[in-house]
């Protein structure tokens, strides 16, 4: 898309979604003592996939400009500089491989962090300390300890930090959660959350190799352990290795478990049991489980997680989703929308599934009316970017505030930790610890010198 059409489409989208009046307000009238100029100036750290998608979402709004790009891989750094010039007519003045130069740039108002999970904490804390607002990809961090540090940094330095759980800005997700809380489903005893992925989730074993030309591999590793370069651990595939990420459990779990928690209006549970392994592809290169089930126990209901790589036929024939099983009906929620399937009322004198020859059986009736599917907007990321810009002006908490991102990231890590230690775990939310020493060691982040865990 050329620059003229890109900007025209952006203006139409903003008007159609009721955001145009919002976008017309000058930053210096609402932003406070740290007000930027008439334009919000963005620095992007991590340019390859999601970081670039995030930046494009922000650039669809007027009054936004990218002035700094950072990536450890020259291929993507210079490609995105060219892409940005084609999209906006301007080439960013700062192209760097060291993310600290973006933080040092006093003209940058907001930083987008699109790096692997193990980098999020250092970069977010540094950006907050430098007085910049932050949009950070999900999951928030690679350990529970880092999640807590990042929340403290945002609060200490009074920064707006939005986590890339963009479903928080797509209205149909909130509509579904509100319906669950309305009580129409009756008592909800079970919430099932699942992600079945057929592609990109297996890795054939390949030997270590030379670092590709133009890649600063030591900077890519950062605080992670020093290891020889292997293509399986690089770029997209980092999410399958514990040094950098938490596998499918953390990658998709934060999106979906977030709304299981929101629908039920709960925080972290006191009990978790995760059981998984490499059952589908035992000989591939992935460290993280290709199959995992987890139970989160609350006082009067359970949340159940289920994921599988290489299988696409999940619950209700859907690849992923959240289902709230109530006594009157079941609400099924996905990225494309939500619907309610009513429960049948069982006649007290007959059980047709057990006694089909019962001559006295009566027709089943429904316990509630069915609700046809309500669709989503398909503009979740765009709306999420707009919410971030709105909150930078108003200084109100964004839809996916960092505390929200921290809680659901912890929930995902809890299941991974339980699976790794092979035991059910009890969680003490007051102390932020498990009842198991081995599990508590996995709460902590362990940084490679010279990088140090931030102090906040």
Order of alpha helices (4+ residues) and beta strands (2+ residues): alpha-alpha-alpha-beta-alpha-beta-alpha-beta-alpha-beta-alpha-beta-alpha-beta-alpha-beta-alpha-alpha-alpha-beta-beta-beta-beta-beta-beta-beta-beta-beta-alpha-alpha-beta-beta-alpha
